[in-house]
Amino acid sequence: MKEFKVAIIGGGSAGMIAAIAASKNSKNSIILLEKTDSLGKKLLLTGGGRCNITNSSSIKEHLKLINNKNFLKHSFYSFSNEDLLELFKKKGLDFKEEKNNRIFPKTNDSRSVLNILKEYLNELNVKINLKFEVSKITKENNHFIINNSIKVSKIILSTGGITYPQTGSSGDGYKIAKNFNHTITNIKHGLVPLIVKDKYLNELSGITLENIEVSYGKYSSTKEVLISHFGISGPGILDISNKIVENIDYNILEKNKAIFKNIFIKIDFYPKMTLENLNIKIINDISLNGKTKIKNYLKNYLPNKFIDFFLKKTEINGDKTLSNIGKKDKNKIINNLKEFKIEVKGIYKDLSKITIGGIAIKDINPKTMESKIIKNLYFAGEILEPYSISGGYNLQIAFSTAYLAGESTK
Ligand SMILES: Cc1cc2nc3c(=O)[nH]c(=O)nc-3n(C[C@H](O)[C@H](O)[C@H](O)COP(=O)(O)OP(=O)(O)OC[C@H]3O[C@@H](n4cnc5c(N)ncnc54)[C@H](O)[C@@H]3O)c2cc1C
């Protein structure tokens, strides 16, 4: 039987950083076990292949976006977004900032991020076993036995969540953790496109709605919305999808079907003005441009291709001129420009980017990422309960929790 000090299970973003951090204390005694034939398959897909590695906003801002912010505080301060970038800058990779404080490598290529992680693993002599699927872990006295073939003192479990299972993340870690008596919270699909009830909307596939605000209840996003052949997507939708999914009662591990009933999102096409001010503006425009047809006037607020759909939905004759518009139609236009309702029928699970839920944080020590139930067992990355919106925040959660777990194995 081969012996190591620490085994890291899962060679994704979290597993690789955990191995790097762990090997600083215990060089030559770290093994990284990965089920697929290569490391970081999901990392390569991130940011559309460009890797939105983190977000430049302050740690306080990062934490505000996460339900379990107290749990993550310690790991974020132990290994911040700046520490993360520094690790790559040392190896010559530069970064740039894009809209909404998102950070990408200047190469626009997630492979450059993965290559540097591999370089570190190599330099630090981390033993890497690919195509090694961990199926059984037993604890005997002061050590663990993995698949009856590897003996270690400490384990970091970083097998990810359940999305994009073709990258290797298929929920294996939950079973392992459950066998060691950990609580797994409800597991659901997050950052997920929405399927809509109105089939006519799907016909507008390809349209991007910008400078809008999309909301679900009290949650809103000003990021853009994309209309696709199955429904709606884009960063604005993905962000509020987390809130919708949180409110739907289902759990993937128990195969409960998600039931969507009376779920509406709203789009504000003119967020820079209140409803009252938009009313004053439109009354003014009617008096100045009475001969303009409604369908042409709406170009001030809506993408051209969206106007017919808007008119059909509101049952307004777009060929009427502004001067012929009745009070009822005028109010209908204003209300729908400010609160255009779209009914949500479901989620498009195959394109979900993150897993909501995971190993319950109540079972984990936030200062070390060690289990409170099993000594010397640590957790890192998406397998844990916390998650965030899009913008580089989820990778930062994976990297920060993993670095802390790795360091704590000394
Ligand atoms: C399409 C897409 C785009 C994304 N874009 C971004 C982005 O731009 N920015 C961002 O912040 N986040 C993004 N995310 C989310 C981000 O990828 C995850 O938060 C992150 O990968 C989580 O890292 P992880 O290491 O915890 O899990 P994973 O990356 O899923 O890695 C888990 C690893 O464990 C291995 N494994 C599983 N079971 C076993 C087993 N039994 N034995 C051995 N190995 C096992 C898997 O093969 C896998 O390699 C995106 C996600 C997707 C799907």
The ligand as an SDF file (V2000), in Angstrom:
LIG
                    3D

 53 58  0  0  0  0  0  0  0  0999 V2000
  -19.6690   26.3890  -18.0920 C   0  0  0  0  0  0  0  0  0  0  0  0
  -19.1960   26.9640  -16.7820 C   0  0  0  0  0  0  0  0  0  0  0  0
  -18.6210   28.2160  -16.7510 C   0  0  0  0  0  0  0  0  0  0  0  0
  -18.2040   28.7520  -15.5370 C   0  0  0  0  0  0  0  0  0  0  0  0
  -17.6150   29.9810  -15.5480 N   0  0  0  0  0  0  0  0  0  0  0  0
  -17.1760   30.5100  -14.3750 C   0  0  0  0  0  0  0  0  0  0  0  0
  -16.4690   31.7480  -14.3740 C   0  0  0  0  0  0  0  0  0  0  0  0
  -16.1540   32.3260  -15.4230 O   0  0  0  0  0  0  0  0  0  0  0  0
  -16.0920   32.2590  -13.1570 N   0  0  0  0  0  0  0  0  0  0  0  0
  -16.3620   31.6110  -11.9740 C   0  0  0  0  0  0  0  0  0  0  0  0
  -16.0280   32.1480  -10.9100 O   0  0  0  0  0  0  0  0  0  0  0  0
  -16.9890   30.4170  -11.9520 N   0  0  0  0  0  0  0  0  0  0  0  0
  -17.3660   29.8500  -13.1220 C   0  0  0  0  0  0  0  0  0  0  0  0
  -17.9680   28.6140  -13.1100 N   0  0  0  0  0  0  0  0  0  0  0  0
  -18.0570   27.8760  -11.8190 C   0  0  0  0  0  0  0  0  0  0  0  0
  -16.6950   27.2140  -11.5160 C   0  0  0  0  0  0  0  0  0  0  0  0
  -16.2810   26.4600  -12.6240 O   0  0  0  0  0  0  0  0  0  0  0  0
  -16.7780   26.3140  -10.2800 C   0  0  0  0  0  0  0  0  0  0  0  0
  -17.1870   27.1080   -9.2030 O   0  0  0  0  0  0  0  0  0  0  0  0
  -15.4330   25.6500   -9.9640 C   0  0  0  0  0  0  0  0  0  0  0  0
  -14.9840   24.8790  -11.0460 O   0  0  0  0  0  0  0  0  0  0  0  0
  -15.5280   24.7680   -8.7250 C   0  0  0  0  0  0  0  0  0  0  0  0
  -14.2720   24.1480   -8.5370 O   0  0  0  0  0  0  0  0  0  0  0  0
  -14.1230   22.7690   -7.7620 P   0  0  0  0  0  0  0  0  0  0  0  0
  -12.6850   22.3910   -7.8900 O   0  0  0  0  0  0  0  0  0  0  0  0
  -14.7330   22.8510   -6.4380 O   0  0  0  0  0  0  0  0  0  0  0  0
  -14.9880   21.7160   -8.6040 O   0  0  0  0  0  0  0  0  0  0  0  0
  -14.7210   21.1520  -10.0770 P   0  0  0  0  0  0  0  0  0  0  0  0
  -14.0720   22.1540  -10.9300 O   0  0  0  0  0  0  0  0  0  0  0  0
  -16.0280   20.6000  -10.5140 O   0  0  0  0  0  0  0  0  0  0  0  0
  -13.6890   19.9490   -9.8640 O   0  0  0  0  0  0  0  0  0  0  0  0
  -14.0290   18.7520   -9.2200 C   0  0  0  0  0  0  0  0  0  0  0  0
  -13.0690   17.6590   -9.7040 C   0  0  0  0  0  0  0  0  0  0  0  0
  -13.2500   16.4870   -8.9090 O   0  0  0  0  0  0  0  0  0  0  0  0
  -13.1680   15.3550   -9.7520 C   0  0  0  0  0  0  0  0  0  0  0  0
  -13.8730   14.2440   -9.1080 N   0  0  0  0  0  0  0  0  0  0  0  0
  -15.2190   14.1320   -8.8800 C   0  0  0  0  0  0  0  0  0  0  0  0
  -15.5020   12.9670   -8.2700 N   0  0  0  0  0  0  0  0  0  0  0  0
  -14.3110   12.3180   -8.1000 C   0  0  0  0  0  0  0  0  0  0  0  0
  -13.9400   11.0610   -7.5510 C   0  0  0  0  0  0  0  0  0  0  0  0
  -14.8630   10.2110   -7.0550 N   0  0  0  0  0  0  0  0  0  0  0  0
  -12.6360   10.7120   -7.5420 N   0  0  0  0  0  0  0  0  0  0  0  0
  -11.6910   11.5320   -8.0580 C   0  0  0  0  0  0  0  0  0  0  0  0
  -11.9880   12.7340   -8.6090 N   0  0  0  0  0  0  0  0  0  0  0  0
  -13.2790   13.1160   -8.6200 C   0  0  0  0  0  0  0  0  0  0  0  0
  -13.8250   15.8150  -11.0310 C   0  0  0  0  0  0  0  0  0  0  0  0
  -13.4700   15.0040  -12.1270 O   0  0  0  0  0  0  0  0  0  0  0  0
  -13.3220   17.2570  -11.1430 C   0  0  0  0  0  0  0  0  0  0  0  0
  -12.1120   17.3020  -11.8650 O   0  0  0  0  0  0  0  0  0  0  0  0
  -18.3830   28.0360  -14.3220 C   0  0  0  0  0  0  0  0  0  0  0  0
  -18.9480   26.7640  -14.3560 C   0  0  0  0  0  0  0  0  0  0  0  0
  -19.3430   26.2170  -15.5810 C   0  0  0  0  0  0  0  0  0  0  0  0
  -19.9340   24.8380  -15.6070 C   0  0  0  0  0  0  0  0  0  0  0  0
  1  2  1  0
  2  3  1  0
  2 52  2  0
  3  4  2  0
  4  5  1  0
  4 50  1  0
  5  6  2  0
  6  7  1  0
  6 13  1  0
  7  8  2  0
  7  9  1  0
  9 10  1  0
 10 11  2  0
 10 12  1  0
 12 13  2  0
 13 14  1  0
 14 15  1  0
 14 50  1  0
 15 16  1  0
 16 17  1  0
 16 18  1  0
 18 19  1  0
 18 20  1  0
 20 21  1  0
 20 22  1  0
 22 23  1  0
 23 24  1  0
 24 25  2  0
 24 26  1  0
 24 27  1  0
 27 28  1  0
 28 29  2  0
 28 30  1  0
 28 31  1  0
 31 32  1  0
 32 33  1  0
 33 34  1  0
 33 48  1  0
 34 35  1  0
 35 36  1  0
 35 46  1  0
 36 37  1  0
 36 45  1  0
 37 38  2  0
 38 39  1  0
 39 40  1  0
 39 45  2  0
 40 41  1  0
 40 42  2  0
 42 43  1  0
 43 44  2  0
 44 45  1  0
 46 47  1  0
 46 48  1  0
 48 49  1  0
 50 51  2  0
 51 52  1  0
 52 53  1  0
M  END
$$$$
